[in-house]
Amino acid sequence: MTIGAGQGAPTITVLHGGDHPPGLEAQTGDARLRFADDAASLAEALPGSDVLLTWDFLSGSVRDAWVAADAGASVRWVHTASAGVDKVAFPELLASDAVLTNSRGVFDRPMAEWVLGAILAFAKDLPRTLSLQRERTWRHRETEPVAGRRVTVVGSGPIGHAITDLLRGTGMHVELVGRTARDGVHAFEALDGLLPDTQYLVLAAPLTDQTRGLLHAGTLARLPHTARVINVGRGPLVVQDDLVAALTDGTIAGAALDVFEVEPLPSEDPLWAMENVIVSPHMSGDIVGWRDTLVDLFVDNLTRYRAGRELRNVVDKERGYVSTGTSS
């Protein structure tokens, strides 16, 4: 039987981390809601739950709570309020019968706009302009064009496609790289050959065994010394020590980073003090109203779940991301 059909009012556990989903209670009807803000309270709430909503999608406490509560015995559906699923794609959940869905589609355009903003900031030297303004220093400079620049976007999902479409609209030449080659998309194996002509390398891939550490000393060395790296995917896509070294010795010209190996980025990390680095606190997809959109997506899927219909954004547990279709 399709999950959820004919089961009555479901019990939903929400891991919120202190940030409650806006309007969730009003939109979930007779569903029974349980709220947890850490691993201990989550482990207490999970037994007997039908659904787990990981609203606090950066929390690392889900696995411990899942194992402690033997959640796989009751939870039939796990939804994460993020596009990436690395925090919930642990072996015990993947081995369970629970269907895993993500929030694909919510962050595509905002993240594309953030990437374009970072490129414009580098090309038009905006960080130095602001620094000189604070010093009340008038210093004329020439800046770089955007049109005609070559960009390689790694990650061929909706976010990567949104970035590609927006950047091409500015006249940039964009190559898209994904897991496998297909029309308009290069396979990962082609990345090394693209790097020497890449002026902006944009990382928007999910974190998988294939993508972890894909940007390291070797790949950085293949980029032109004028290249900039932009990471809006996941921090572990990059070997951060290698990136710091490349930024320090001039192997590449700069980086705009929204995600990091450790978050929040420790105050002593050298990236904070680098003039050629833009540090952003994992906010590239977060625009005004984004929480409401996330709730709307979850509620739509909850309606589908209760009716026994196909869910949106079902994650392929083997690949670690939504592949095709929406089926549960």
URNOR-V725476 format. One line per field, one symbol per residue. ss: DSSP state (H for helix, E for strand, L for the rest). psi: psi as a letter, one per 20 degrees, with the letter a starting at -180 (. if undefined). burial: + if it has 16 or more other C-alpha atoms within 10 Angstrom, else -. Layout:
ss = ???
psi = ???
burial = ???
This chain:
ss = LLLLLLLLLLEEEEELLLLLLLLHHHHLLLLEEEEELLHHHHHHHHLLLLEEEELLLLLLLHHHHHHHHLHHHLLLEEEELLLLLLLLLLHHHHLLLLEEELLLLLLHHHHHHHHHHHHHHHHLLHHHHHHHHHLLLLLLLLLLLLLLLEEEEELLLHHHHHHHHHHHLLLLEEEEEELLLELLEEEHHHHHHHHLLLLEEEELLLLLLLLLLLELHHHHHHLLLLLEEEELLLHHHELHHHHHHHHHHLLLLEEEELLLLLLLLLLLLHHHHLLLEEELLLLLLLLLLHHHHHHHHHHHHHHHHHHLLLLLLELELLLLELLLLLLL
psi = qqphpjibpqpppoohkinpppjggijjcjqppppqjahghghhhhpiqhqpongniipjiggghgghilhihhpipppplrhqjhiilrghghiripppqakphhifgghghgggggghgghjkhghghghghilpooprqrqqgpiqpppoookahghhggggghhijjqoppppagqpaojpqqhiighhhghjphpopokqqorhhipkhoagghhhiqqiiqqppojeqgihpohhhggghhgjjgrhrqopiqrgppqpqhiphhhjpijppppmljhjnrpjhghhggggghghgggghikrpqqlppohhhjrpfqajq.
burial = --++-----++++++++--++------+----+++++++--++-+++++++++++++++-+++-++-+++++-++++++++++++++++---++---+++++++++++++++++++-++-++-+----+----------------+--++++++++++++++++-+++---++++++++-----++-+--+--+++-+++++++++++--+++++++--+-++++-++++++++++++++-+++-+++--++++++++++----+-----+----++++--+-++-----+-+++++++-++-++++++++++++++--+++-----+
